[in-house]
Amino acid sequence: MSEMEGKICLITGSNSGIGKATALGLAKKGATVVMACRNRERGEKALNEIKRKSGNDKIFLMIVDLSSQNSIHQFAKNFKKKFSRLHVLINNAGVHLFKREETVDGFEMNFAVNYLAPFLLTNLLLDTIKESTPARIINVSSRYHIYATLDFDDLQSKKSYRFSYRTGADAYCKSKLALTIFTYELAKRLDGTGVTVNCLCPGVVRTNLIKEKPPLPIRVLSNLFIHQKTSEEGAETSIYLASSPDVEGVTGKFFIDKKEVPRYQKCYDKRVAQHLWKISEKLTGLK
Ligand SMILES: NC(=O)c1ccc[n+]([C@@H]2O[C@H](COP(=O)([O-])OP(=O)(O)OC[C@H]3O[C@@H](n4cnc5c(N)ncnc54)[C@H](OP(=O)(O)O)[C@@H]3O)[C@@H](O)[C@H]2O)c1
């Protein structure tokens, strides 16, 4: 029997890059894979490729726009109608925008897609996840979270939206810091339930994440000095956290290259974590 036979894995943003490679990796291990994508055409193309390459027919496509809270609610409802179990949730979808944009709900786009969406989706699916123990929640963060501070007076980056080629957009780093703090707080809240929660940085991976091309000299320098992984290499830690017996019961940790790394100091503050949780409940309308 294949390693992940009978396990239902939901992966957001799985039509492209790291998410697609994660879906393929888990499909090859025999998992039932639910691909949560925003565009049907791109989703179907990836689904067919994954079915063909893995020889696994248990691959499903469901549509969600993670920048819309309405769409997330609808998606969670539809998911529960279709599946009674969820063993692995991978919050993988993400954006990294050089310029400020707002969602239909009026939130800053990086913050909404990279943080608020995983917060809302995870909470909406938590009862199903708890009924599927042992279960795992995996949040695809970034080591760039260390460049951020959580300014609660400007979570939506209205006052300041800075971007640099070294550290990326402040708002991106902030969204990943929030996601990392959420991971640790949720792990604490779920301690002893059989649901583990971890996050990871995939490394620098050549994907579609950055839509605007940096100027030529920056591209040349980064190609020379920064090793860029393939999507398959970038997906290794997600697949490891989703399937390996080595991390059975391991929770509240940050992983890079399949290894646990020390938490960043800013993520330790309990009051910040609880305050962020309260604000996120308010922003998503969760009780
Ligand atoms: N690449 C890196 O170097 C790197 C480094 C650190 C962390 N990460 C993280 O890795 C994760 C995967 O990114 P990637 O590098 O694989 O980039 P990617 O190829 O652009 O994949 C991102 C995925 O997220 C989806 N997505 C974006 N906005 C969405 C929305 N509103 N609703 C639903 N889906 C949405 C995209 O869908 P579309 O195809 O329809 O746009 C795509 O499937 C992200 O969380 C990213 O922050 C990447």
The ligand as an SDF file (V2000), in Angstrom:
LIG
                    3D

 48 52  0  0  0  0  0  0  0  0999 V2000
    9.2950   31.1240   -4.7300 N   0  0  0  0  0  0  0  0  0  0  0  0
   10.0030   31.4280   -3.6550 C   0  0  0  0  0  0  0  0  0  0  0  0
   11.2080   31.7280   -3.7410 O   0  0  0  0  0  0  0  0  0  0  0  0
    9.3440   31.4240   -2.3100 C   0  0  0  0  0  0  0  0  0  0  0  0
   10.1400   31.7130   -1.1780 C   0  0  0  0  0  0  0  0  0  0  0  0
    9.5330   31.7210    0.0760 C   0  0  0  0  0  0  0  0  0  0  0  0
    8.1850   31.4320    0.1970 C   0  0  0  0  0  0  0  0  0  0  0  0
    7.4330   31.1560   -0.9230 N   0  0  0  0  0  0  0  0  0  0  0  0
    6.0010   30.8690   -0.7430 C   0  0  0  0  0  0  0  0  0  0  0  0
    5.6670   29.6940   -1.4500 O   0  0  0  0  0  0  0  0  0  0  0  0
    4.2470   29.7130   -1.7250 C   0  0  0  0  0  0  0  0  0  0  0  0
    4.0210   29.2520   -3.1610 C   0  0  0  0  0  0  0  0  0  0  0  0
    4.5020   30.2420   -4.0430 O   0  0  0  0  0  0  0  0  0  0  0  0
    5.2750   29.9120   -5.4060 P   0  0  0  0  0  0  0  0  0  0  0  0
    6.6480   30.4330   -5.2450 O   0  0  0  0  0  0  0  0  0  0  0  0
    5.0600   28.5210   -5.8050 O   0  0  0  0  0  0  0  0  0  0  0  0
    4.5380   30.9540   -6.4100 O   0  0  0  0  0  0  0  0  0  0  0  0
    3.5030   30.7110   -7.6140 P   0  0  0  0  0  0  0  0  0  0  0  0
    4.0730   29.8170   -8.6400 O   0  0  0  0  0  0  0  0  0  0  0  0
    3.0890   32.0750   -8.0350 O   0  0  0  0  0  0  0  0  0  0  0  0
    2.2940   29.9730   -6.8900 O   0  0  0  0  0  0  0  0  0  0  0  0
    1.3940   30.6910   -6.0710 C   0  0  0  0  0  0  0  0  0  0  0  0
    0.0530   30.0240   -6.1180 C   0  0  0  0  0  0  0  0  0  0  0  0
   -0.8690   30.7790   -5.3020 O   0  0  0  0  0  0  0  0  0  0  0  0
   -2.0490   31.0040   -6.0710 C   0  0  0  0  0  0  0  0  0  0  0  0
   -2.7740   32.2040   -5.6670 N   0  0  0  0  0  0  0  0  0  0  0  0
   -2.3410   33.4810   -5.6450 C   0  0  0  0  0  0  0  0  0  0  0  0
   -3.3470   34.2980   -5.2760 N   0  0  0  0  0  0  0  0  0  0  0  0
   -4.4270   33.5220   -5.0790 C   0  0  0  0  0  0  0  0  0  0  0  0
   -5.7670   33.7730   -4.7230 C   0  0  0  0  0  0  0  0  0  0  0  0
   -6.2280   35.0180   -4.5270 N   0  0  0  0  0  0  0  0  0  0  0  0
   -6.6290   32.7240   -4.5950 N   0  0  0  0  0  0  0  0  0  0  0  0
   -6.1900   31.4640   -4.8300 C   0  0  0  0  0  0  0  0  0  0  0  0
   -4.9580   31.1670   -5.1980 N   0  0  0  0  0  0  0  0  0  0  0  0
   -4.0770   32.1800   -5.3140 C   0  0  0  0  0  0  0  0  0  0  0  0
   -1.5270   31.1570   -7.4990 C   0  0  0  0  0  0  0  0  0  0  0  0
   -2.6050   31.0150   -8.4150 O   0  0  0  0  0  0  0  0  0  0  0  0
   -2.4580   31.6030   -9.9240 P   0  0  0  0  0  0  0  0  0  0  0  0
   -1.5660   30.6730  -10.6690 O   0  0  0  0  0  0  0  0  0  0  0  0
   -3.8590   31.5870  -10.4000 O   0  0  0  0  0  0  0  0  0  0  0  0
   -1.8680   32.9830   -9.8090 O   0  0  0  0  0  0  0  0  0  0  0  0
   -0.5490   29.9960   -7.5380 C   0  0  0  0  0  0  0  0  0  0  0  0
   -1.2200   28.7870   -7.7370 O   0  0  0  0  0  0  0  0  0  0  0  0
    3.7980   31.1360   -1.4400 C   0  0  0  0  0  0  0  0  0  0  0  0
    3.1170   31.1800   -0.1970 O   0  0  0  0  0  0  0  0  0  0  0  0
    5.0800   31.9200   -1.3460 C   0  0  0  0  0  0  0  0  0  0  0  0
    4.9830   33.0670   -0.5350 O   0  0  0  0  0  0  0  0  0  0  0  0
    8.0020   31.1510   -2.1600 C   0  0  0  0  0  0  0  0  0  0  0  0
  1  2  1  0
  2  3  2  0
  2  4  1  0
  4  5  1  0
  4 48  2  0
  5  6  2  0
  6  7  1  0
  7  8  2  0
  8  9  1  0
  8 48  1  0
  9 10  1  0
  9 46  1  0
 10 11  1  0
 11 12  1  0
 11 44  1  0
 12 13  1  0
 13 14  1  0
 14 15  2  0
 14 16  1  0
 14 17  1  0
 17 18  1  0
 18 19  2  0
 18 20  1  0
 18 21  1  0
 21 22  1  0
 22 23  1  0
 23 24  1  0
 23 42  1  0
 24 25  1  0
 25 26  1  0
 25 36  1  0
 26 27  1  0
 26 35  1  0
 27 28  2  0
 28 29  1  0
 29 30  1  0
 29 35  2  0
 30 31  1  0
 30 32  2  0
 32 33  1  0
 33 34  2  0
 34 35  1  0
 36 37  1  0
 36 42  1  0
 37 38  1  0
 38 39  2  0
 38 40  1  0
 38 41  1  0
 42 43  1  0
 44 45  1  0
 44 46  1  0
 46 47  1  0
M  CHG  2   8   1  16  -1
M  END
$$$$
